[in-house]
Amino acid sequence: MKLGANARTPLSFLTLLLAALCLLAVPQAGFAQATAVQDESAANVADESLPQEAQVEGSVSADATVKEKSPSFDYYGPDMVKGQPESGAFGFQSQHTDDGLFALRMHNALLLPIIVGISVLVLFLLMWVMFRYNRRANTVPSRTAHNTLIEVLWTVIPVLILVVIAVPSITLLARQYKSPPDDAITIKANGYQWYWGFEYVDNGGFEVISNMKDESQALADGEPPQLAADNRMVVPVGVPLRIQTFGADVIHSFGVPSLWFKLDAVPGRINERLLTINEPGIYYGQCMELCGARHAYMPIVIEARPLDEYNAWVRTQPGGMTVAEARAAEAAANAPATAEPAGEEIDAESSGIQEPESSVLDAPGAGEPPTQDTSPTT
């Protein structure tokens, strides 16, 4: 027992000694740190004995180590909304693409008159038969079974109507599936559960993630609830766009009614379609394919800007660059490396090295063809 007590006494003494040393070291470290901070702040203070120009230069050089902030970008406000659903509206939304204007004119000037005319004609025929040929007005029913003229008319007229409708309809289909030109700007819309990601393939490859705004935030910003998004898909006006869609998990659908645009986003494949917006503004859309529990909370907000403003926005994004800059960087990366200067060629005649026959100008690579005298069989 005395041996254990004697052994614990030196250990206790060493423990107390180490604790005392630690207590002494802590204030010294704090004092050193405070002195360093004071020295650093003192280095950033301009010397009053120097001229004012030198003081300004000194302060600028001290702030040069601060990382420069990204340039800001002012997004459009609610006054620039061009395409959105309206309460109590009847018909299509106003169109802001050439395909949309063509489709709207076809609907208003061709389809609606034909639909109304056929409906009125059928209603008139039904009413005429009901009142003219009922049992009270026509006690002796007619026994007519065939009428060649009527049968020809009700066959030919519907065929002509369908032909009239088919010509602009096929034209519209061909316009909608026209391939984008080679110089079109590619933007890929990736559908996730349940938000969108807009990948700018030709502008550095960065991706903008877009989620629906809270209802209170959307109302405070003057935007429609369940249609406003925290990050918009910014595109240039009047420039052909190659819109590609891809489903990262399930089938989604990228649809903006006021741009006459709808394209499915399918997992495992990429769909693409041409889009050219005619005027600047904000255009609202939604996912138009049932994709799960929060399908209704996948809004699409497209902000169309002039090309110079679009390029300015691109430069505010991480890794963003204009199309010209991206193509120049790609060309520089794919350029072949500069060939090193070749060494001096060895003269075969002076070196005594046997020169192959194929290296002689105009000489056959495999030697002269065999003759009767040189043939191995002779």
Residue pairs with C-beta under 8 A, 6 or more apart in sequence:
43 62
44 59
44 62
46 54
46 55
46 56
46 58
46 59
47 54
47 55
47 58
48 55
50 58
70 316
71 312
71 315
71 316
72 316
73 312
73 313
73 316
75 232
75 303
76 280
76 281
76 282
76 303
76 305
77 222
78 221
78 222
78 223
78 282
80 280
80 281
80 282
81 223
81 281
81 282
81 284
82 94
82 96
82 258
82 279
82 281
82 282
82 283
83 93
83 94
83 96
83 256
83 257
83 258
83 259
83 281
83 282
83 283
83 284
84 93
84 224
84 227
84 258
84 282
84 283
84 284
85 93
85 224
85 227
85 257
85 284
86 93
92 104
92 107
92 257
93 257
93 258
94 258
95 101
95 103
95 104
95 258
95 259
95 260
96 258
96 259
96 277
96 278
96 279
96 281
96 283
97 259
97 260
97 261
97 275
97 276
97 277
97 278
98 175
98 276
98 278
99 172
99 175
99 176
99 260
100 258
100 259
100 260
102 168
102 171
102 172
102 175
103 172
103 260
106 168
106 169
106 172
110 164
110 165
110 168
111 165
114 161
114 164
114 165
118 161
131 137
132 138
133 141
133 142
176 260
176 273
177 273
178 274
179 274
180 240
180 241
180 242
180 272
180 273
180 274
181 240
183 240
184 239
184 240
184 241
184 242
184 274
185 202
185 203
185 235
185 236
185 239
185 240
185 241
185 242
185 323
186 201
186 202
186 241
186 242
186 244
187 198
187 199
187 200
187 201
187 202
187 233
187 235
187 241
187 242
187 243
187 244
188 198
188 199
188 201
188 243
188 244
188 245
188 246
188 270
189 196
189 197
189 198
189 199
189 233
189 243
189 244
189 245
189 246
189 254
189 265
189 300
190 196
190 197
190 198
190 199
190 207
190 245
190 246
190 247
190 248
190 265
191 245
191 246
191 247
191 248
191 249
191 250
191 252
191 253
191 254
191 265
191 287
191 291
191 298
192 248
192 249
193 249
193 250
193 291
193 292
193 294
194 287
194 291
194 292
194 293
194 294
194 295
194 297
194 298
195 209
195 210
195 211
195 212
195 298
196 209
196 210
196 229
196 233
196 254
196 287
196 298
196 300
197 207
197 208
197 209
197 210
197 248
198 207
198 208
198 210
198 233
199 205
199 206
199 207
200 206
200 207
200 208
200 314
200 317
200 320
201 244
202 323
202 326
202 327
203 314
203 317
203 320
203 321
203 322
203 323
203 326
204 314
204 317
204 319
204 320
204 321
204 326
205 319
206 317
206 318
206 319
206 320
208 231
208 233
208 234
208 317
209 231
210 229
210 230
210 231
210 232
210 233
210 299
210 300
210 301
211 229
211 230
211 231
212 226
212 228
212 229
212 230
212 297
212 298
212 299
213 221
213 223
213 225
213 228
213 229
213 230
215 225
215 226
217 228
218 224
218 225
218 226
218 227
218 228
219 225
221 228
224 284
226 296
226 297
226 299
227 284
227 286
227 299
227 301
228 299
228 301
229 299
229 300
229 301
232 282
232 301
232 302
232 303
233 300
233 301
233 302
233 303
234 302
234 303
234 304
234 305
234 310
234 313
235 241
235 275
235 277
235 302
235 303
235 304
235 305
235 310
236 304
236 305
236 306
236 307
236 310
237 277
237 278
237 279
237 280
237 304
237 305
237 306
237 307
237 310
238 276
238 277
238 278
238 307
239 276
239 307
239 310
240 274
240 275
240 276
241 274
241 275
241 276
241 277
242 272
242 273
242 274
243 254
243 261
243 263
243 272
243 273
243 274
243 275
244 270
244 271
244 272
245 252
245 253
245 254
245 263
245 264
245 265
245 266
245 270
245 271
245 272
246 265
246 266
246 267
246 269
246 270
246 271
247 264
247 265
247 266
247 267
247 268
248 267
249 267
250 267
250 291
250 292
251 264
251 265
251 266
251 267
251 289
251 291
252 264
252 265
252 287
252 289
252 291
252 298
253 262
253 263
253 264
253 265
253 287
253 288
253 289
254 261
254 262
254 263
254 264
254 265
254 285
254 287
254 288
254 300
255 261
255 262
255 263
255 285
255 286
255 287
255 288
255 300
256 262
256 283
256 284
256 285
256 300
256 302
257 285
258 283
258 284
258 285
259 275
259 277
259 283
259 285
259 302
261 273
261 275
261 285
262 288
263 271
263 272
263 273
264 271
264 289
265 271
265 289
277 283
277 302
277 304
279 304
280 304
280 305
280 306
281 303
281 304
282 301
282 302
282 303
282 304
283 301
283 302
283 303
283 304
284 299
284 300
284 301
284 302
285 299
285 300
285 301
285 302
286 296
286 298
286 299
286 300
287 295
287 298
287 300
289 295
291 298
305 313
311 322
314 320
314 321
314 322
315 321
315 322
321 329
346 353
348 354
348 355
348 359
349 355
357 363
357 364
357 365
357 367
358 364
358 365
358 366
368 374
370 376
372 378
